[in-house]
Amino acid sequence: MKKLLIIIFCSLPLSSLMASINVLTCEPEWMALAQEIGGDKLSIKSATTGLQDPHRIEARPSLLAKARNADLLICTGADLEIGWLPLLIRKSANRNIQRSADGHFMATDYVLLLEKPDSLDRSEGDIHAPGNPHIQMDPHRLLDVAEALSERLQLIDSDNALGYQKNYDDFKLRWLAAIKKWEEKAAHLKGLKIITYHRSWIYLQEWLGLSLTGTIEPKPGVPPSTGYLSKLVHKAKSEEVSIIIHAAYTSDKSSRWLTKRTDIPMISLPYTIGGSKRATSLFTLFDETIDLLIGATDGH
């Protein structure tokens, strides 16, 4: 019996004996997308949670260990993780995830970025040379990333290529149906005037037709002064702003200060998976975001 088992084991194709592909994502949204496309063929871990600022995390030993074992690295790119990702990749000494490797996947490489600066001037704050990297709240761009990720998984794991393609096709059908539902539900939000803490919502704004009146940060990454906030109070009132928005991972101290002085409702949007109790998948992330926006405008 033992000999028979050995013979069967040895006759199996290599692909059936391989462990799952180890995937490390920089942010939870890419973990969720990888799960949609990869299914049980992937073993996925995320470097951050929905309540962490993806700009600034520490490359701790536990994270370094995950990077060393990764077959595929999925991150936002466009300098979003510039403060920690290059160091993590270098210290991992993992050929699979180096910049030129097939296992190095940056989501922003596959979409058109907004707000690309004409010139770099650090006096203007924490600007990103390739453009605004916060693409995860545009469902159309996210679908472009999903297609590219499916193709990359098929390249890395060709034995399971048909499965990855099937998963992507299924996701695309469900996602397009969800986009139609979201756009119909949020149609009356077009033109809504908002103030945000950081320029994290530019793609959501473009998608839903929201109008950005100002940001609580005077420049990206620069905390507001009392003088600046006082001017923003006047601007918010004079331009009849409807909502003040901040991401769940940021402090709401300045947003609350502004709300108290303007009576404009403030909402915390999840920004990514895990940013709220309801936002546990890509679908519920958008459900939650649109419901919160609509809820904040009811009666205003």
C-alpha positions in Angstrom: 0.0 0.0 0.0 2.8 2.4 0.9 4.5 1.7 -2.5 1.3 2.4 -4.3 0.9 5.8 -2.5 4.5 6.7 -3.4 4.0 5.8 -7.0 0.7 7.9 -7.1 2.5 10.8 -5.4 5.4 10.7 -7.8 3.2 10.5 -10.9 1.3 13.7 -10.0 2.1 16.8 -12.0 4.4 19.3 -10.3 1.7 22.0 -10.2 -0.5 19.8 -8.1 2.3 19.3 -5.6 3.2 23.0 -5.2 2.0 25.0 -2.3 -0.2 28.1 -2.8 1.5 31.1 -4.3 2.6 33.4 -1.4 1.3 37.0 -2.0 2.1 40.1 0.0 0.0 43.1 -0.6 0.8 46.6 0.6 -2.9 47.6 1.2 -6.1 45.7 2.1 -7.8 46.6 -1.2 -5.3 44.6 -3.2 -5.5 41.7 -0.8 -9.3 41.6 -1.5 -8.8 41.9 -5.2 -6.2 39.1 -5.2 -8.6 36.9 -3.3 -11.3 37.6 -6.0 -8.9 36.6 -8.8 -6.7 34.0 -7.2 -9.1 32.2 -4.9 -7.7 29.2 -3.1 -4.5 29.2 -5.2 -3.1 32.1 -3.3 -1.9 32.5 0.3 -2.3 36.3 0.9 -1.1 38.6 3.6 -1.4 42.4 3.8 1.3 44.8 5.1 -1.3 47.3 6.4 -4.8 47.3 7.8 -7.7 49.6 6.9 -6.8 51.8 10.0 -3.2 52.4 9.1 -1.8 55.2 6.9 -0.3 53.5 3.9 2.1 56.4 3.4 3.8 55.7 6.7 4.4 52.3 8.3 7.5 50.6 9.8 9.2 47.7 8.0 9.2 45.5 11.1 10.9 42.1 11.2 7.6 40.3 10.9 6.8 42.2 7.7 10.3 41.6 6.3 9.8 37.8 6.8 6.6 38.0 4.8 8.5 39.9 2.0 11.2 37.3 2.0 8.7 34.5 1.4 6.5 36.3 -1.2 6.2 35.0 -4.8 4.2 38.1 -5.7 4.1 41.6 -4.3 1.0 43.7 -5.0 1.1 47.4 -4.1 -0.4 50.7 -5.2 2.8 52.2 -6.4 3.2 55.8 -7.7 5.3 56.6 -4.7 2.4 56.0 -2.2 4.7 53.6 -0.2 7.9 55.3 -1.0 8.7 55.8 2.7 9.0 52.1 3.4 8.5 49.8 0.4 11.9 50.3 -1.3 13.7 49.5 1.9 11.5 46.4 2.5 12.2 45.1 -1.0 15.9 45.7 -0.7 16.2 44.1 2.7 14.2 41.1 1.7 16.8 40.1 -0.9 13.9 38.3 -2.6 14.4 38.0 -6.4 10.7 37.4 -6.9 9.6 40.9 -5.9 12.4 43.1 -7.2 11.3 45.9 -9.5 12.1 44.1 -12.8 10.6 40.7 -11.7 7.3 39.2 -12.7 6.4 39.1 -9.0 6.5 42.9 -8.7 3.1 44.3 -9.4 2.2 48.0 -9.0 -1.5 48.7 -9.5 -1.0 52.3 -10.7 1.1 51.1 -13.6 -2.2 50.0 -15.3 -4.4 53.1 -15.0 -4.3 56.8 -16.0 -3.3 58.9 -12.9 -4.8 62.3 -12.1 -2.9 65.3 -10.7 0.5 64.6 -12.2 2.6 67.6 -11.2 4.2 69.7 -14.0 7.3 70.1 -11.8 8.5 68.8 -8.4 8.7 71.3 -5.6 9.0 69.8 -2.1 7.8 73.2 -0.7 4.4 72.2 -2.0 4.2 69.3 0.4 4.2 65.5 0.0 3.4 65.4 -3.7 3.7 62.3 -5.8 5.7 62.7 -9.0 3.8 60.0 -11.0 0.4 61.5 -10.0 -2.2 60.9 -7.3 -2.0 57.3 -6.2 -5.3 56.9 -4.4 -7.0 55.0 -7.2 -8.8 52.4 -5.1 -12.1 54.4 -4.9 -12.7 54.4 -8.7 -14.4 51.1 -9.6 -13.5 51.5 -13.3 -9.8 51.9 -12.6 -10.0 49.0 -10.2 -11.4 46.8 -12.9 -8.4 47.7 -15.1 -6.1 46.6 -12.3 -8.1 43.4 -11.9 -7.6 42.5 -15.5 -3.8 43.2 -15.3 -3.6 41.2 -12.1 -5.3 38.2 -13.8 -2.8 38.3 -16.6 0.1 38.5 -14.2 -1.1 35.5 -12.2 -1.5 33.6 -15.4 2.1 34.4 -16.3 3.4 33.4 -12.9 1.3 30.3 -12.5 0.5 29.1 -16.0 -0.8 25.7 -14.8 -3.8 27.5 -13.3 -4.2 30.1 -16.0 -7.7 29.0 -16.9 -8.9 29.3 -13.3 -7.5 32.8 -13.0 -9.2 33.9 -16.2 -12.5 32.3 -15.1 -12.3 34.1 -11.7 -11.6 37.4 -13.4 -14.5 37.0 -15.9 -16.9 36.2 -13.0 -15.6 39.1 -11.0 -16.0 41.5 -14.0 -19.6 40.5 -14.5 -20.5 41.0 -10.8 -18.4 44.2 -10.7 -20.0 45.8 -13.7 -23.5 45.1 -12.4 -22.5 46.6 -9.0 -21.1 49.7 -10.7 -24.4 50.3 -12.5 -26.3 50.0 -9.2 -23.9 52.4 -7.4 -24.0 55.0 -10.2 -27.8 54.9 -10.3 -28.0 55.2 -6.5 -25.5 58.0 -6.2 -26.6 60.0 -9.3 -28.1 62.8 -7.2 -24.8 63.4 -5.5 -23.3 65.0 -8.6 -22.2 68.5 -8.0 -22.1 68.0 -4.2 -19.6 70.3 -2.6 -17.1 68.7 -0.2 -14.1 69.4 1.9 -11.6 66.5 2.5 -8.7 66.2 4.9 -6.2 64.8 2.3 -6.5 64.5 -1.4 -7.4 60.8 -0.9 -10.7 61.0 -2.7 -9.9 62.6 -6.1 -10.9 59.5 -8.0 -14.1 59.0 -6.1 -14.9 62.7 -6.8 -14.3 62.3 -10.5 -16.4 59.1 -10.7 -19.4 60.5 -8.8 -19.0 64.1 -10.0 -18.4 65.6 -6.5 -16.9 69.1 -6.3 -13.9 69.6 -4.1 -14.0 73.0 -2.4 -10.9 72.6 -0.3 -8.7 70.4 1.9 -8.0 70.6 5.6 -4.3 70.0 4.8 -3.0 73.3 3.3 -0.6 71.1 1.3 -0.4 67.3 1.0 1.1 65.9 4.2 1.2 69.3 6.0 -0.9 69.7 9.1 -3.2 72.8 9.1 -2.6 75.8 11.3 -5.3 77.6 13.2 -5.1 80.5 10.8 -5.5 78.3 7.8 -8.5 76.5 9.3 -10.1 79.9 10.1 -9.9 80.8 6.4 -11.4 77.4 5.5 -14.4 78.1 7.8 -15.2 81.2 5.8 -14.7 79.4 2.5 -16.9 76.4 3.6 -19.8 78.7 4.6 -19.6 81.1 1.6 -19.4 78.2 -0.9 -22.1 76.2 0.8 -20.1 73.0 1.4 -22.4 70.0 2.1 -20.0 67.4 3.7 -16.6 67.3 5.4 -14.8 64.0 4.7 -11.9 62.3 6.3 -10.5 58.8 5.9 -11.0 56.3 8.8 -7.2 56.0 9.2 -6.7 59.7 9.8 -7.3 61.7 13.0 -10.7 63.5 12.9 -9.6 66.3 15.3 -9.3 69.0 12.6 -12.5 67.8 10.8 -14.5 68.0 14.0 -13.1 71.5 14.7 -14.3 72.6 11.3 -17.7 70.9 11.7 -18.2 72.6 15.1 -17.7 76.0 13.5 -19.6 75.5 10.3 -22.4 73.0 11.3 -21.5 71.1 8.1 -21.8 67.3 8.7 -18.6 65.3 8.9 -18.3 61.7 7.8 -15.6 59.1 8.2 -15.3 57.0 5.0 -13.6 53.6 5.2 -11.1 54.4 2.4 -10.2 50.7 2.1 -11.2 47.2 3.4 -11.4 47.2 7.2 -11.9 51.0 7.4 -15.3 50.2 8.9 -17.0 47.1 10.3 -19.2 46.8 7.2 -16.3 47.3 4.6 -15.2 43.7 4.6 -14.9 43.3 0.8 -14.5 45.4 -2.3 -18.3 45.3 -2.8 -19.2 46.3 0.7 -16.5 49.0 0.7 -18.3 50.8 -2.1 -21.8 50.0 -0.6 -20.7 51.6 2.6 -19.1 54.6 1.0 -22.1 55.6 -1.1 -24.5 54.9 1.8 -22.5 57.2 4.1 -22.4 60.0 1.5 -26.1 59.7 0.9 -26.9 59.5 4.6 -24.8 62.7 5.3 -26.8 64.7 2.7 -30.3 63.6 3.8 -32.0 66.6 5.3 -29.3 69.0 4.2 
